[in-house]
Amino acid sequence: MPDHSLSRNLPPPALVGELIRTGEILPDQKWTVLLGGRTNVIWKVDDPRGARVVKRYVKVAATPLFRNDPPAELRVLAALNGTGLAPKVLCEAGTPADPILVYAHQPGEVWREGPQRVARTLKALHEHPLTEDLTALPGAPDGSDALACQALAMLANLPAKQVAQLPMPAPLPHVPPSGVRRLLHGDPVPDNLVCPPDDPQAPPVLIDWQCPALGDPVLDLAIFLSPAMQQIARGRPLSPEERQLFLAAYDDPATERRLNALQPVLHWRMAAYCLWKMHQERPDLAYSPALAAELAALQALKDQLIRPGKP
């Protein structure tokens, strides 16, 4: 297994040499570690032809909700070339045991405000045709039973004392599988959305494609709208007004109805994931306030059921 315990600030000399030999990186360029990712080791490399991103995958960093799949990322980046939805892929390198991907650096700032812009990006992605090279992507869980099974699998690996922190939102509504198969990013959180610097209204570009899938667009929408994911990135969940702006811009009533029907199990699944992240060998403490945000949203749904006349 490759040694990823070395400083993330230092690219392996063998990797630098390989990329210089192939011409993907010019000699004597500056390598800067990018700290935004929570999974893989990523560097930005200066280059007069345009800055590059070099991603070194940490295979053990995959989680129950977010895969870490180098071949799938390469396949999707190639399929989306020229669409403006993803960076341009340049090459793959390394070995199967230590895979490397090189793609064009996307300039700009990560998304923080204006949910309508994100809705336009995700709508364009979900309307992208499923070409033959994309049909081999894994399927995403579909329907409430499959989503609940994901949550239960995460909780099964935690001590009962920890699981007790997560209320069982019984009964979860039963929502049958949709059968919808669209291209999903899988992890459209704010830090994976880069806003182009030259147009403040342009839809953001999606980066970090290591867990794409085919399935119901509801899943991408739920990840972006998740109070936990917004709490981690921005320090606060989206407001009800921001959520409505997003859904209005996405403009798909059928998907919005499925999202609303699945919302209890989606909140519960994300809360289970937060709890799982907090109780691994290396706990991620950022997920403690994220868990609180997700549980607050779940409680708000319960309150609405109790008082259906309230908005």
ROKEZA-309191 format. One line per 5 residues: number of its first residue (from 1); their letters; for each residue x, y, z of C-alpha. Coordinates in steps of 0.02 Angstrom, whole numbers, plus 32768, in hexadecimal, padded with zeros to 4 digits. Example, Ala and Ser with C-alpha at 12.3 -4.5 7.8 and 13.67 -1.06 7.14 Angstrom:
REM residues 2
1 = as = 8267,7F1F,8186 | 82AC,7FCB,8165
//
This chain:
REM residues 311
1 = mpdhs = 8000,8000,8000 | 8047,80AD,7FD5 | 8082,8117,8065 | 800A,81A9,8078 | 804A,81D4,8126
6 = lsrnl = 80CE,8245,80D9 | 80AF,8300,80DA | 8025,8330,8063 | 808E,83C8,8036 | 8113,8360,7FDE
11 = pppal = 80EA,8309,7F3A | 8147,8264,7F26 | 81E5,827E,7EBE | 81BB,81E7,7E53 | 8112,8234,7E27
16 = vgeli = 8160,82DB,7DFA | 81E1,8283,7D8D | 815D,821A,7D34 | 80F1,82B1,7D09 | 8188,8313,7CCC
21 = rtgei = 81C0,8281,7C5E | 8114,8276,7C0E | 810C,8332,7BF4 | 8070,834C,7C5D | 80D2,83B8,7CD9
26 = lpdqk = 8164,8428,7CAB | 8204,8423,7D13 | 8220,849B,7DA2 | 816A,84C8,7DBB | 811D,84F5,7E64
31 = wtvll = 80B2,846F,7EB7 | 8034,84AE,7F38 | 7FC9,843A,7FA1 | 7F0E,845D,7F97 | 7EC0,8447,8041
36 = ggrtn = 7E07,844F,8016 | 7DEF,8395,7FF9 | 7DC7,831F,8089 | 7DF4,827E,802E | 7E87,827E,7FB5
41 = viwkv = 7F2F,82D6,7FA6 | 7F24,8363,7F26 | 7FA7,83DC,7EE4 | 7F9B,8472,7E71 | 8030,847E,7DFC
46 = ddprg = 805F,8520,7DA6 | 8076,850F,7CEA | 8083,8594,7C62 | 800A,852B,7BFB | 7F8A,8536,7C86
51 = arvvk = 7F8D,84FC,7D3A | 7F74,8443,7D5A | 7F27,83E1,7DE8 | 7F7C,833E,7E1A | 7F0E,82CC,7E82
56 = ryvkv = 7F59,8239,7EE0 | 7ECF,81C4,7F1B | 7ECA,8182,7FCD | 7E68,80E3,7FB4 | 7E48,80C6,806D
61 = aatpl = 7DF2,816F,8076 | 7D50,8132,8026 | 7CB8,813C,8098 | 7C0D,80E7,809D | 7BBD,8179,803F
66 = frndp = 7C4C,81B6,7FD3 | 7CB2,813D,7F69 | 7D62,8162,7F30 | 7D65,811C,7E7F | 7DF4,8158,7E0E
71 = paelr = 7DBB,80FE,7D6D | 7D0C,8145,7D82 | 7D4E,81F5,7D97 | 7DB9,81E6,7CFB | 7D25,81A1,7C98
76 = vlaal = 7CB1,822E,7CCC | 7D2F,82BA,7CB0 | 7D4F,8279,7C00 | 7C94,826D,7BDD | 7C74,831F,7C1B
81 = ngtgl = 7D05,836E,7BBE | 7CCE,8412,7B71 | 7C29,841E,7BCF | 7C65,8499,7C53 | 7C25,8424,7CDA
86 = apkvl = 7CCF,83DD,7D0A | 7D89,8401,7CF5 | 7DE6,83C2,7C5C | 7E3E,831E,7C7E | 7EF4,8317,7C42
91 = ceagt = 7F36,826B,7C6F | 7F3D,81DE,7CEB | 7FE0,81A4,7D39 | 8026,8140,7DC8 | 7FF8,8089,7DDE
96 = padpi = 7F57,8029,7E06 | 7F93,8023,7EBB | 7FBB,80DE,7EBD | 7F4E,8132,7E38 | 7F69,81E6,7E01
101 = lvyah = 7EF9,8258,7D9B | 7F30,82FB,7D4A | 7EB0,837B,7D10 | 7EA7,8434,7CE9 | 7E99,84A5,7D80
106 = qpgev = 7DF2,84FE,7D8B | 7E0F,85B3,7DC0 | 7D92,860A,7E31 | 7D4C,8601,7EE1 | 7CE9,8575,7F2F
111 = wregp = 7C2F,8596,7F37 | 7BE7,85EC,7FD0 | 7B51,8655,7F98 | 7ACB,864F,7F13 | 7A7A,85A2,7F11
116 = qrvar = 7A28,85C5,7E69 | 7AD3,85B6,7E16 | 7AED,8508,7E5E | 7A3F,84D3,7E27 | 7A69,8500,7D74
121 = tlkal = 7B09,8499,7D7A | 7AB4,83FF,7DC3 | 7A21,840C,7D4B | 7A99,8411,7CB7 | 7AF7,837B,7CFD
126 = hehpl = 7A5A,8315,7D19 | 7A20,833B,7C67 | 7AC6,8303,7C1B | 7AAA,826D,7BA9 | 7AE5,81C6,7BE8
131 = tedlt = 7B65,8196,7B66 | 7BA2,80E2,7B5D | 7C3F,8107,7BC1 | 7BD5,8141,7C53 | 7B5C,80AF,7C5D
136 = alpga = 7BDA,8045,7CBD | 7BD8,80BC,7D52 | 7B91,806F,7DF2 | 7ADB,808B,7E1D | 7AAC,80F9,7EB0
141 = pdgsd = 7A32,80BF,7F37 | 7980,80DB,7EFF | 78E9,80EE,7F70 | 78D3,80FC,802B | 78FD,8046,8054
146 = alacq = 79A7,804E,7FFF | 79D1,80F4,8052 | 799D,80B2,80FD | 7A09,8017,80E2 | 7AA0,8089,80C5
151 = alaml = 7A80,80E1,816A | 7A67,803E,81C9 | 7B09,7FF7,8181 | 7B6A,808C,81C4 | 7B17,8082,826E
156 = anlpa = 7B39,7FC7,8278 | 7BF3,7FEC,8283 | 7BE1,8062,8318 | 7BD0,803B,83D2 | 7B1E,803C,8412
161 = kqvaq = 7B46,80CF,8484 | 7B71,8138,83ED | 7ADC,80FD,8386 | 7A6B,8134,8414 | 7A97,81E8,83E9
166 = lpmpa = 7A35,81D5,8348 | 7979,81CC,8360 | 7921,814C,82F4 | 78A6,81B2,828D | 7823,812A,828A
171 = plphv = 77C1,810F,8224 | 7828,8143,818E | 77B7,8163,80F7 | 77BF,80DD,8072 | 77ED,8126,7FC9
176 = ppsgv = 7801,80A6,7F3D | 7897,80AA,7EC7 | 7888,812B,7E3D | 78E4,80C8,7DB8 | 7931,816C,7D7D
181 = rrllh = 79E4,815F,7D3A | 7A3E,8203,7D23 | 7AF5,8230,7D33 | 7B17,8263,7DE8 | 7BB0,82BB,7E2D
186 = gdpvp = 7B98,8263,7ED3 | 7BE8,82E9,7F40 | 7BAE,8398,7F09 | 7BDA,83EF,7FAC | 7C0B,84A8,7FAB
191 = dnlvc = 7CC6,8486,7FA7 | 7CB1,841E,7F09 | 7C5F,84AE,7EAB | 7CD7,852F,7E62 | 7C8F,85D3,7E23
196 = ppddp = 7CE7,8618,7D88 | 7D3F,86BC,7DB3 | 7D0E,871D,7D16 | 7C51,8712,7D29 | 7BFE,8723,7DD5
201 = qappv = 7B5D,86D7,7D91 | 7BA8,8643,7D35 | 7B79,8595,7D72 | 7C06,8545,7DD8 | 7C73,84B8,7D97
206 = lidwq = 7C6D,8411,7DF2 | 7D14,83CA,7E2E | 7D46,832C,7E8E | 7CE9,82A9,7E2B | 7D26,8210,7E8A
211 = cpalg = 7C78,81CD,7EB3 | 7C07,81E2,7E1A | 7B71,8171,7E03 | 7AD3,8157,7D9E | 7A2F,8175,7DF7
216 = dpvld = 79AB,81EB,7E35 | 79DD,82A5,7E31 | 798C,82B3,7EDC | 7A2E,826F,7F26 | 7A9B,82FB,7EE2
221 = laifl = 7A1B,837D,7F17 | 7A14,8333,7FC6 | 7AD1,8339,7FDA | 7ADA,83EF,7FA7 | 7A44,841F,8012
226 = spamq = 7A7E,83B9,80A7 | 7A89,8424,8145 | 7B21,83BE,817A | 7B82,83DA,80DA | 7B57,8493,80D8
231 = qiarg = 7B88,84A2,818F | 7C33,8457,816E | 7C56,84C6,80D7 | 7C03,856B,8102 | 7BE7,8561,81BE
236 = rplsp = 7B2B,8563,81A9 | 7AA2,8503,814E | 7A42,854F,80BF | 79AF,85BA,80F4 | 78FE,8586,80C0
241 = eerql = 7903,8616,8044 | 79A7,85D8,7FF8 | 7960,8529,7FEA | 78C9,856A,7F8D | 7935,85D3,7F19
246 = flaay = 799A,8537,7EF0 | 7901,84CB,7ECD | 78AE,8553,7E65 | 794A,8563,7DFA | 795A,84A6,7DE6
251 = ddpat = 78A5,84A9,7DAA | 7874,83F2,7DAB | 77D1,83D6,7E0B | 77DB,8318,7E03 | 788B,8314,7E4C
256 = errln = 7859,8393,7ED1 | 77C5,8325,7F04 | 7837,828D,7F16 | 78B3,82F5,7F79 | 782C,832D,7FF1
261 = alqpv = 77E9,827C,8004 | 7897,8236,8028 | 78D0,82C6,8096 | 78BA,826C,813F | 7924,81D7,810C
266 = lhwrm = 79A3,8248,80B5 | 79BB,82AF,8154 | 79C7,8210,81BB | 7A46,81C2,8145 | 7AB3,825E,814B
271 = aaycl = 7AA6,8265,8208 | 7AE0,81B0,820E | 7B72,81DE,819E | 7BA3,826F,8210 | 7BA0,81FB,82A5
276 = wkmhq = 7C09,817C,8246 | 7C8A,8202,821A | 7C94,823A,82CF | 7CBD,818C,8310 | 7D42,814B,829A
281 = erpdl = 7DF6,812A,82CC | 7E1C,81DD,8298 | 7D7D,823B,82CA | 7D4C,82CF,825E | 7D0F,834C,82DE
286 = ayspa = 7CC5,83BE,8259 | 7C36,8343,8252 | 7BFA,8368,8303 | 7BA4,840E,82D8 | 7B75,83BF,8231
291 = laael = 7B18,8335,828C | 7ABD,83B6,82F6 | 7A87,8413,8258 | 7A46,8375,8205 | 79E7,833E,82A0
296 = aalqa = 799A,83EB,82B1 | 7958,83DD,81FE | 7913,8330,8223 | 78BC,8372,82BF | 7872,8402,825A
301 = lkdql = 7824,8383,81E4 | 77D9,8326,8278 | 7791,83C8,82BB | 7740,83EB,8213 | 76EB,8341,8218
306 = irpgk = 76AA,8364,82C6 | 766D,8411,8295 | 7643,8401,81DC | 75EE,84AA,81D9 | 7693,8502,81FE
311 = p = 7701,8538,816B
//
